[in-house]
Amino acid sequence: MTANRTTAAIDTSLVATAAGALSVLCASTAFAGVLADGRWVFPAMVTVVAVAAIGTLGRRFRRPVAATVIIQLAGLLLVLTAQFAERAILGLLPGPAAIADLGKLLGDASELVRTGVPPVPAEPALQAMVCLGLGLVALVVDLIVVTYRSPAVAGLLLLCVFAIPASLADDMLPWWSFVAGALGYAMLLASGGQHRRWRRHEDRSQVAQTLFGRTTGAIAGTAGVIALLTGMVFTGVGTEGRLPGAVPEEFGGTDGIGLQPFTSLRGQLNRDRVVELFRVRGLREGTYLRAMTLRKFDPERGWELEGLTQGVDANAKLALPEGTGIMLGDSERVEIQPIGYRDPWLPVFGIPLFVSGMGTNWRYDPAAGIVFTQTSQESRPYVEQFLVQRPTPDQLREAQGPMPIASSYLDTAGIPPQVADLARRLTVNAPTAFDKAVALNRYFTDPSNGFRYDLKTAPATGNDALSDFLFRGKRGFCEQYASSMAVLLRAVGIPSRVAIGFTPGYRDGDERVVTTEDAHAWVEAYFPGWGWQTFDPTPLSDGRTALPEFLNSELNPSQPQAQAPGQPVPGTPPTAGSQPGSAHPDGADVGAARTPRETAGTNPWPITIGVLVFGLALLVTPALVREVRRRRRLRAVAEGAEGAAGIAWREVLDEFQDRGTRPAATDTARRVATGFIDDHGLDESGAKAMRALVVAVEREWYAPAGQEPAATLPETLHGVLDSLGRAAPLDWRSRLFPRSVLQLRHANR
């Protein structure tokens, strides 16, 4: 008999451990919304299982809780070292070099999180960061669930696992990740066997019934529906590919969302919908809408925003850009209405002269040509008066003289020698700076040179992404083209910077509509007197480019050099392909992994409300578990189920425990009942019902088997519960967090 019972029993702490690990892995499915491939899945599984297994061994050998946690941390370090460190001792053990490897990986991952646009490839750096985070979460969940037996509390940690990818994702997380997380949490709650008086070893069938019974199914279904509806309703979950509040270091006070400078040459962006960002009224011809400029080139990190000053008040007359003295051109006035755009960078056309209507606390940096704010503000319609310069090719050829701009615009540090040699070879026959710039621009747009526009870059063959693109891949989108041409310009002594913003969009009546398909990056080169002039090396064929007349006439000499005001410039016919959502042979230039970011109605409220709703659902879960358990017991007693008296007694014990009374394990039922009556002041009817319940319990426990429960048992149970409710009503905290569910009992004894 004993042997059979031992064979059929299972260690309930193992069940809780497995449920904790499973819940963490189910929650981790949320990362599928921000990682483009599944290379992270297996390392994550190994990490979580290893942490859980080490915790099990520590408890099996009865190690103190602190010692078990330390061993789990050491095991986590060992697993991370074995999977990601290139210089591990014997390929497994962490040494100083291996620790340095891990530190570098985590640093790289932090930069990718700050600047990347999901979904991003699951590179080893991101894999290491995900595994470290999940390992730590698995450790804490294991401690809460197994050691302190409070599975409901662990749900808060699982919510944090969801919150991280949700804050990074531009779109809704996969629906199945919400369902998986809900199922994992329901299994975690069901594994809390102490609320069903599980012993250290419990019958396998009882454990299976607990884990996969009706109660667990009800909880899983409810949690799954809540999670799925939350995800479907609040589709605005996500910021813009960075953690909330993460902004350039030079701009620490800004926490808006929308645009972000790119910092590397690799990446891809797949947008499954077109979002309207601006409506512009009064723009006579296509002109690029500039949001920011990048002047620092780092060979490892790409182009970065640097040197942004506090600028001047943008609500007053704006100063001319540094080094711009020739103001020949057309003055225009436009009205810009942001639709799905919110950002600390305010896009402007041409050389801004006046900007108004956007509110207070906006600044203008003449050197960078950027209008920005350091406060979080709602986007408002604004008016810009600006100058469109119209230099001729000959005027730019003759542009000579001092360059009163920052020397950093000529910085060639980090440019690979082969890239500098390519720039010299391409411009060897170009006599002026303008001819050199045109030659470099033509190198990318001439089909005979083999460059192709594609939202997916060619596979990398080394660590030098710039050389990869120029000499091998020759495939990419605006980030690669603008970055490469700006570097080549500096290599031949021409000041350059990368501009980020939008192409002019398509016409809709007397307005222009700028959408996410118009996100773009181009090049600005400096010419003495004329200032910064636009060049665009991206070989787009969808009619969205807006080349200035001086450049279009050189690249396409057979076309007219001038157009009547209000008509598209050459090279930008208003084709059907210019409409959002139409088919483009080369794909719409929607930006890159670090180019302009824009989201539909991006504001902090959807994600805030979504997290609050999910958090509230977690908060009411203990009360829901208690109510489900109460109803199940009352139904079993009313139906005269086997062991009905014992079921009624457990319900009474939980009711008193919810009020802070917990009898000693050695107390008899009669002694417990007497204590309950005295401590809570049950009235006469309640005391009588309590004594009758004790008699029924003792008869069930000690009388010969096979006796039917008393027919009055349901009335007896209700008499006790009603009397207790009158004598000691539960406050809201005890109702929301019932002690019988949230039992903080030590499991290692």
N, C-alpha and C positions, 0 to 999 in steps of 0.2 A: 504493500500500500504506500509506504513511504517512498520506496524506490520509484514507483510510478508517478507520484506527485513531483518528485525531484526532476524526473525526466521531462515532465510536461510543464515545468515552471521556467520562467525567464527572469533575468535580473532586470528589474524595472529601471534602474539607473542607466542601463545600456539603452533602453527604449528612449528615455529622456535625452540622452546624449545624441542618439541618432536623429531624433526629431529636431533638436537644436541645430545640428549641422545641416539637416535638410532644409530647415526654414531659412538659414542664411543663404544656401545655394539657390533656393527659389527666389529670394529677394534679389540676388545678384543678377537674375535675368533682366533686370531693368537696364543693365549696362549694354544690352543689345541695342538700345536706342541711341547710344553715342559711340559705339565701337563698330567699325564697318565689317569686321570679319570675326570668326570664332576662335582665333588662336589663343585667346585668354581663358577659354572655358576649362580646358584640361589643367593648366597650372592652378587655376582657382580651386578646382575640385580637389586636387592634391593638397593644397594648402589647408583648406577647411577640414578635410578628413584627417590630416595629420594633427592639427590642433585638437580636434575632438578625441582622437585616439590617444594622444599623450595625456589628456585630461583623464581619460578612463583608466589608464595605467597608474597614474598618480593616485587616484581614489582606490584602485584595487590594492595597492600596496600601502594604503592608509597614510599617505603623506599629508602633512598639514596643508591647509588651503593655500597659504602664502607660498609654500614650497612648490605646490602643484602649478600655481600660476607662473612662477619663475621658470619652471621646467617647460611649460607651454611656450613662454616667450623665447626661450633658448631653442626649442624645437622649431618655432616659426622662423627664427633667424637661419637655422640650418636648412630648412626647406627653401627659403628665398635664395640662400647662397648657392645651393645645389642647382636651382633652376635658372638663375640669372647672372651670377658672378662668373666672369671669365677666368679670374685668377684665384679660384678657391683651392685650398690645400687638398690634394688628392681628389680634386673635383667635387668636394663635398663640404669640407670644413672651412668655416670663416676665419680669415686672417686679416691683417691690416690692408692688404691689397684688395681682398674680396670686399671688405667693408667699404673701401674707396669706390669700387665698382658699383656697389649698390647705391652709395650716396650720389654718384654721378647719374645713375639711371633715374633716381627719384627727382633729382634736380631737373633733368631733361623732361621728365613727365610733368613736373610742375609748370614748366614753360609751355608745354603742349596744352595743358589744361587752360592756362591763362590766355593763350593766343589761338588755339585750334578751333575749328568749326566742325562740329559733329555732323555726320559720322566720320570718324578718323580711323585710319588703319590701326590695328591693335599691335603696335610696335612693342618690342621688349620693355622699353621704359614704362609704357602705360600698363603692360601686363604686370610688371613688378609693383607698381603703385596699387593696382586693383587687388593683387594678391596680398599685399601688406595690409590694406584696409580691411579686406574680408577676413584675413587671419585674426586681426585684432577684434573685429566684431564677433567672430566665431568664439574667441576666447571669453569675451564678456558674456555672450549669450549662454555659453556652457556654464559659466559661473552662476549666473542668475537662475537658469533652468534646473540644473542638476544639484548644485551645492545649496542654493537658497530656495529652490522649488517655487519660483514665482514666474511662471511662463508668460503671464499676461504683461508683466513689466518689460520683458524682452521685446515686446512689440514696438516699443519706442525706438530701440536700436534698429530694428528692421525698417522702420519708417525712415530713419536717417540714410540707410542704404538706398532707398528709393529716391530720397530727396536730392542726392548728389547728381545722378544722371538726369533727373528731372530738371534740375537747375541749369544743366549744360545743354540739354536737347533743344533744338529749335522747334521740333514737331512733337506731337504726343508720343509717349513711349508706347512700344508694342502692346496691344490689348492683352495678349497672352501673358505678358510679364505681370500685369495686375492680377490676373487670375492665379498665376503660379504663386505670387507672393501671398495672396489670400489663402490658398490651400496650404501653403507651408505654415502660415501662422495658425490656421485651424488645427493642423496636426500638432503643432507645438502646444496649443492649449489642451488638446486631448491627452497629450503625454503627461500632463501634470497629475499623475495618478494619485497624489496624496489627497486630492479632494474626493477620491472614491475609496479612500482608505487602502490604497495599495500597500502591500508589504514589500520588503526588499526583494523577495522572489514571489512572483505572482503567476497564476495559471495562464498559459499561453492563450487559451480561448477567451479568458476574461480581458486580457490585454488587447486582443484583436477586436473584441466587441467594443471596447472603449475607444480604440483608435479609429475604427471604421464603422461605428454604429450610427444610429439616427441623430444623436446629439451632435457628433462631430460633423455629420453631413449638413445639418441645419446651420451650424456655425460657419462651415466652409461656404455654403451657398450664399448665406447672408453677406459674409465678408467679401466674397467674390463679386456679388452684384454691386455692393457699395463701391468697391475698388474700381470695377469696370465703368460704372456710371460716372464716378469722379473723373476718371481719365477721359471719358468721352465728352463730358460737359466742359471741362476746363482744358480745352485743346491749346490754350495759350501757354501751357507749361513749357518752361525753357526761357533762357535769357538770350544770349547771343554767342554762345560758345566760350564763355568764361564764367567763373564763379561770380555770384552776385556781388557787386562792389569792386570787382577786380578791374582796374584800369591801368593805363600806363603810369609808371612810377613818377614821371614828370607831372602827372596830372592827378595827384592823389585825392583831390577833393571831389572828383567827378564820379557819379554813379549812375549815369544815364545808360541807355542801351540802344543799339542800332548799328553803329559802325565800329570797326576795330582795324588798326593797321596790321598788314601781314608781316611776318618776320622770317619766313623761309620760302624756298622755291618749290617745295613739294606739296602735294595735297590734291584733293578733288572735292567738288561740291555738287551734290545731286539734289536739286530742288524739285519737288513734285507738284508745286502749284505756283502760280504767278500772283504776286501781291502788289496792289497799287500803293505807291509811296507818296507821290506828289502830283498835284495839278498846278500847272504853270500857265499864267495868263499874261500876254503881252510880249512873249519872246518872238522876235521877228524871224530868226533863223536858228538852225541847230548850233548849239554851243554846249560844251561840256560843263557839267555842274560839279564844282570841286568842293569836297568836304574837308580834306586834309592833305598835307604833303609830308613826305618822309625824306629826310636828308642824310641819315646815317646808314652806311652799308656795312654789315657784319658778314664775313664770308660764311659763318656757321649759322647765323640766325636770320640772315636776309636783311631787308630794309626795315628801319625802325624810326619811330617818331622820337626826335631828340631836339633839345634846345628851345622848346616852346616857352616863350616868355609870358609874363602876366599881361602883356599887351596894353591896349588902350580901350576906353569905353566904346563899345560898338554902336551905341545909340547916338553918337555925335558924328560929325564929319570925319570920314576915315582918312588916315594918312596914306600916301602912296607907298607901294611896295619899295623896299630898298633897291636902289640901282635902277629905278624906272623914272626916266625923265622925259621921254617922248610920249605925249598923250594924244597921238593922232588916231582917230577912229570914230566909231559911232557910240553915242550914249543911249542907253536903253533903260526902261523902267518895267519891271515885272512884278507880278503878284504871285507868291508861292504859297500853296496851301498843303501842309503836310497831312497825309491821310493815314498811312500805316508806318510812320517813321517817328521815332523818338530817340534823341541822341544828344550828347553834349557838343557835337560838332554840327554847325549850321552850314549846309551847302550853299555856295554862292557861285554866280556866273562871273567870268571875266575878271576885271579889276574893280572890286567893290568901291563905290564912292559914298553911298549912304545905305544903311539897313535899318529898318524900323518895324515895330509891331510884334517882335518876338518876345517882348518883356524885358525886365531888368536883369542885371548881373551877367550880361553877355560882353565878352571881350574880343578884341581883334588884334592879331599879331601880324603886322605888315610884312615882316620878313618871311614868314611862312605862308601868308595869304590865307589864314585860318580864322574863322569866327567860332568862338567856343564859350562854354560856360563851365563853372565849377560848382554849380548847384543843380539838384534834380528838379527839372521843370517839365510841365506838359508842353507838347509841341503846339505852337500857335501859328496862324497864318502871318506871313511877313512880306514886306515890300523891299525890293532891292533896286537901287539905281547903280548901274555899272557901265564900264567902258569896254567896248570890244575893239581892241587894236587891229589895224589892218595893214601891217607892213607888207611890202612887196619883197620878192626874193632878192632883188638887187639891194634894197635898203638893209636887209639883214646881212648880205654879203659885205656891205660896207661898214657894218657896226663894229667899231673898234674903240679902244680907250680903256680907262681904269674900270675895275670891277668892284664897286663898293658893296660887296656881299660877304657873308661869312666864308672863311677859307675852307670850312668843312664841306662845302659844295664841290670842292675840287679834290677831296681826300681820296687817294687811290690805295690806301692801306688794305691789304687782304685780297687785292685783285690777283688771281693766278697769272703767272707769266704767259701761259698759252692764250689766255683771254686778252691780255694787253697786246700780244703779238697779232691776234686776229683783228683787233681794232685798228692797228697801224696798217695792216695789209688792206683792209677794206677802204681806208681813207687815203691811201698813198697818192692817189691822183686828184684828191680834193684840195683846191688851193685855199679855201676859207673855212672858218668854223661852221658856217651855214651849210656849205657843200658837204663837209664831213658829217654833219648831223643828218642831212638828207640821204647820204650814202648808207649810213648805218640803219636808218629807218627802212630804206629800200631793201636792204639785205634780208629783212624779216618778211616783208610783204611780197617780194618777187617769188612767184611759185617755183621758179627754176631752182631756188636754193633749198627746197625740200621742207620748209617749215609748214606745219599744219596745226590749225586750231582744233583743240580737243579738250573737253572737260576733264579727261583723264590724262595725266602726264605719263610719259614713257617710263618703264621700270628703271629704277636707279641702278647704276653699275658701280658706284663708289660714294664716298662721303662728300664730294664736291658737286653739289646740285647744279651750280651755274655751268660748270664744264659739261656735266651730263646733258643739260639742255642744249647747249650751243654746238657741241661736237658729236653727240650720239643720238639723243632722243629726238630733238627738233619737234617735239610735240607738247603742247600745253595750252594754257589759256592766258588771260590778260596779265596775271601776276608774273608768269615766267617771261613774257615778252617785254613788259615795261621794266622789270627788274634788270633784265639782260641789257637792254639798250641803254639804260641809265648808267650802268657800269662801263659799257663800251665808250660812252661819251666822256666819262671822266678819264678813261685810259688815254684819250687823245687830247686832253686838256680843256674840255668844254664843261663848265659847271652844269650839274644836272641834279634832278630830284624826281622822285616818283610821286605822282598825284593819284588820289583815290576819290572816287565820287560816282557820277552817273553820266551816261550818254543822254542826249536830250529827249529820248522817248519818242512817242508817236503822237500825231495830231488827232484831236477829238473836237471837231468844231473849231472854236477860237482858242482852245486850250491845248497844251501839251501834257500828256500823261506819262509820268516816269514810274516804272515798275521795277520789281526785283530783277527782271531780265536786263535792265539797263545798268546794273552795278558794274563798275569798270575801273581799270587802272591804266594810266597812260604816263607819258614822260613830259617833263618840262625842262627845257634847256635855256640857259641865260645868255642874252646878247646885250652888250653895253648900250645903255640908253633905252632900248626897247624892253628890257626886263625879261621875264619868264615867258617863253613861247611854247605852244603845245605841239608835241609830236606823238604819233600813235603807231607803234610797230605791230600791233595785234592784227593778224590777217583775217579779219571778220568778213563774211560775205553776205550778211543778212541786212545790210543797209542801215545799221545803227551807228556807224562811225560818223563823226562830225569834224572832218579834217579842216583846219584853217586854209584859207585860199592860197597862202604862200606855199604850203606843203602839198596841197592837192595838185597845184599847177606843175610842181616838179615831179611828183610821182605819176601823174596822169596827164602828160603834156598835150594829149590830143583833145582834152576836154576844155571847155571855156574856163577862164580864170575867174570870172565874176558872175554872180547871179543877181537877179533883181531882189530887193529887200523882201523878206517874208517867204522866199522860196528856199527849199533845201539846198545846201551847198553840194557841189559835185561829189559824187561818190556816196551820197546818202539818199538814194531815191526812196520815196515813201511807198515801199512795196507792201504787199499784204504780209510779208514776213515780219514787218515791223510791228505788227499787232501782237499783243501778249498771247502766249499759248499757241502761236502758229508754229509750223515746222520750219526749222532753220537747218540748212545743210550741215553747218558746222556746229550747231548747238548755240543757244543763246549764251552770251557772256554774262553769267550771273555771278561772277566774282570768283574768289578762290578761298583757300583755307584761311587766308588772313587778309582778304580784301573786304570791301564794304559789306557790312551785315545789316540786314533789315528783316523785320518780322511783322507779321500781320497783327497790328494793334498791340505791339509789344509794350506792355506796361506791367508793373509788379503785382497788380491785383489778381489776375487769374491764378498765378502760381501760389500766391499767398492764400487765397481762398481755398484752392485745391488742397494745399497742405493742411490748412485748418480743418477742412471737412474730414480728411483722412485721419487727422489727429483726434478729432472728436469721435470718429468711429472706433478708434482704438480705445479711447477713454471709456466708452460705454460698453466695451466688450466684457469686462468682468461682471458688470451688472447683468448683461445679457446671459452670460454663462450661468450666473446664479439663478436667474428667472427660469431658464430652460431646465436646469436641474430640479428646481422646486416643482415645476409643473409635471415633470416626468415622475417624480416621487409621489405627488398627490394622486396622479392618475393610477400608478401602480397600487397604492393603498386602496383607492376607491374600487379597483377591479379585483381586489383580493389576491394579488399576485403572490407567488411563493416568497416567503420572507418578508411579508408586508409589515409586520411589527418592527423588524429590524430596519426596514426602509424608513418607516415613520420616525423611529428613534434617531436615525442619522439626520433627518430633516430638522428635528428638534435640536440636536447638538449643533448643527450649523447655524440655526437661528440664534442660539445663545452665543455662539462664537462670533457671529456678526456684531453682537453687542459687547464683545470684549471678555466674555466668560469662557474659559476653557478648562474642563475638569482634568484632574490627574489621571494618568493611564491606569493607575492601580485602584481607582475608586469604583465601587459597585454602582449599578444603575440606580438603586434606591438612594444611595448617598449623593449621587449626582443630582437626582431629582429634588431631594431635600434642599441642597445648596441652591439650585436654580430658583425654587419657590421662595426661599428666604432672601436671596441676593436681589431679586428683581421684583419682589412684592406681588406675586401673582394673587389675584383675588380667589375667592372660595371656589368658584366654578373652575378656574384654571388649575388650582391645586388639586381638585378632585380629578380632573381630566389627566393631569400629570401622573397621579398615583395609578389611575386605571391603565395608562400607557405602560408604566413600569411593569405592572402585572402581566400585560399582554406580551411584553418583551421577554420577561423571565419565562413565561410559558413556552414561547417559541424557542428560546435558547436551551431550556433544560428539560422540557416535557418530551415524551416519546414522539418520534417523527410521525408525520402524516396527519396531524391535527389541523383543521381549518382555522384561519384567523377569525377573531370575533367579528360579528357583523357590525358592531358599533365602533370598530376601529377608526373609520374615516371621521365620524363625529368626534371621537376622542381626540384625534390629532388636531382637528380644526378648533376644538375647545382650548387646547394648549396654545396654539398659535394666536387665536383671537385674544386670549387673556394676556399673552405676552405683548401683543401689539398695543393693548390698552395700557399696560403697566409700564412698558419701556419702549416707546416708539423709536424707530430708527431715524437718525438725522440724515441729511442729504449726503454727507460724506460716507457714512456707513452703507447707504444704499448704492452709491456709485462705485465704491471700492469695498465690497464685502470681504471681511477677513477670512471667511471660509473659502474664498477663491484665491486671495492673495496671501497665502500662508508662507511666511518667511521662516521656514524651519531648516535647520542645518541637516544636510543629507549624509554627512560623512561619519556620523556616529553609528 
